[in-house]
Amino acid sequence: MPAPAASLPADLPPGRTIPASTEVVVIGGGVAGVATAYYLARSGVPVVLCEKGRIAGEQSSRNWGWIRKQGRDLAEMPLMIEAMRCWQEIVPELDEDIGFTTGGVTYLAETEADMRRHEAWLEGAREFQLDSRMLSPAEADAMLGRTDRRFLGALHTPSDARAEPAKAVPAIARAAGRLGAVVLERTAVRSLDREGGRVAGVVTEHGRIACRSVVLAGGVWSRPFLENLGLALPQLGVRSSVQRTSPAPRTSESTFGGVSASIRPRQDGGFTIARSGAARFDIIPAAFTHFRAFTPTLLAQWRILKLRFGRPFFDALGQRRWRDDQMSPFEAVRVMDPEPDHALLDDVMRAAKALYPNLADARPVERWAGLIDVTPDEVPALGPVAAVPGLYLATGLSGHGFGIGPGVGYAMAQMVRGEPTVVDLSALRFSRFQEPGGAVAAKPA
Ligand SMILES: Cc1cc2nc3c(=O)[nH]c(=O)nc-3n(C[C@H](O)[C@H](O)[C@H](O)COP(=O)(O)OP(=O)(O)OC[C@H]3O[C@@H](n4cnc5c(N)ncnc54)[C@H](O)[C@@H]3O)c2cc1C
């Protein structure tokens, strides 16, 4: 569960000042930024991580905690396989049990269309030699503790995992700190300091930090940050609601995905329950700028998206330009803490009980929402920004970034050090949006 926004410190801790200079500044204390700082510090590179609010205050503590290869876009698969190795490597280094469990992931098939979708993914993923396989109706029933053969089958990957997001990312940040990274909360980066067009530092609300490289891992705030520099990133925010339940028995350690409900066993004995794709899309000015680029995604998901006009923080997300000496949108909203959709979550709870009989007596004990940053092709933008030498993006993780986050951090650290990355990331390059046929190139003038 995410910690409440009200628990934020009032300012930098007494006596704490920001460093005058470092080698790399990472903007954003979500899983992408924290993992990047961890791997930079581990290789001895001086790094300062600036987080406007609290480490993992936004998506990275609010997510469902699934760490999966299953169902993933194949463009991300090599990096996801690497991310699994990173999780195994990082977990023993942490000072807290983050509930990392290789319990598997299971996508239930209720209809022929579900079966065809799962089988098509399995066929496409064959080149990666995963342990994914189709389960029979009897096997699916056994995992759920049912006997009625309600499912036509299921797609199952035993080596997929889960962890408690609200514990995991702060624990990785503390590990980065022990390795020498300087981790600053309540430190918004307003803009870049540039000399001759190249990164020379960042301008924070507390002053400047000189550096040679900047990694922007700002989640849903990456788009306005870049827009203030005159750069276009097609990225929108989609609000998604989640709940956790009281403890309940379990017949399997697997995480279950169905069309009507997604169910993940928690370390505290309860379950994290939500509905995949059931999201609210808030209309902000950027939505109009990038509408054409997003039309295919919106149409594909029209059944479950609710459109509505925004609230105050969406005004902040829509603010396009500010000066270095002006308060930025990042200070205006320290922690994005949207209202959950209770009517939706009531319905999801009913659906979850119908799927998993063990949940019969479970009740929701906490609800929250998060704003997911999504690119038009729903895969991240990772790598250098050609127009601003020294600036790198690690953003647009598009609703499945918790699992892949450590892999993103590992590869970003390699990139910033000027080394070849562990896997080829060219399919995830930022420039794809500007190329002929890309989202920004396609945008009406
Ligand atoms: C409800 C929900 C369910 C999800 N379920 C899953 C799941 O089961 N599995 C999975 O893999 N993924 C899941 N995701 C997606 C996953 O949580 C995200 O992809 C991932 O956490 C994104 O990490 P990030 O570091 O890019 O961004 P964030 O976690 O959003 O972090 C960005 C940080 O940058 C900070 N920041 C931004 N701008 C500035 C600035 N200028 N100065 C200083 N700080 C700044 C913000 O305050 C924020 O803390 C889910 C997301 C949600 C919301």
The ligand as an ORCA input file, in Angstrom:
! r2SCAN-3c Opt
* xyz 0 1
  C      -2.293      0.804    -10.215
  C      -1.035      0.373    -10.892
  C      -0.760     -0.996    -11.053
  C       0.435     -1.410    -11.659
  N       0.770     -2.735    -11.642
  C       1.988     -3.128    -12.083
  C       2.432     -4.458    -11.907
  O       1.760     -5.292    -11.310
  N       3.642     -4.809    -12.423
  C       4.440     -3.908    -13.058
  O       5.514     -4.300    -13.534
  N       4.061     -2.618    -13.171
  C       2.880     -2.203    -12.695
  N       2.488     -0.893    -12.775
  C       3.367      0.057    -13.463
  C       4.547      0.455    -12.610
  O       4.131      0.805    -11.306
  C       5.239      1.644    -13.279
  O       5.513      1.342    -14.634
  C       6.545      1.974    -12.601
  O       6.405      2.043    -11.207
  C       7.051      3.309    -13.144
  O       8.219      3.618    -12.450
  P       8.925      5.005    -12.745
  O      10.133      5.034    -11.868
  O       9.097      5.172    -14.212
  O       7.848      6.115    -12.327
  P       7.220      6.525    -10.878
  O       7.146      5.381     -9.952
  O       5.980      7.239    -11.207
  O       8.321      7.490    -10.329
  C       8.609      8.741    -10.891
  C       9.069      9.640     -9.752
  O       9.651     10.809    -10.293
  C       9.361     11.877     -9.429
  N       9.550     13.101    -10.204
  C       8.967     13.399    -11.386
  N       9.423     14.577    -11.846
  C      10.316     15.032    -10.956
  C      11.130     16.199    -10.898
  N      11.102     17.117    -11.864
  N      11.939     16.351     -9.839
  C      12.012     15.393     -8.864
  N      11.246     14.279     -8.870
  C      10.415     14.092     -9.915
  C       7.927     11.607     -9.006
  O       7.596     12.267     -7.803
  C       7.924     10.092     -8.875
  O       8.171      9.671     -7.547
  C       1.317     -0.440    -12.183
  C       1.047      0.924    -12.026
  C      -0.105      1.325    -11.356
  C      -0.347      2.796    -11.124
*
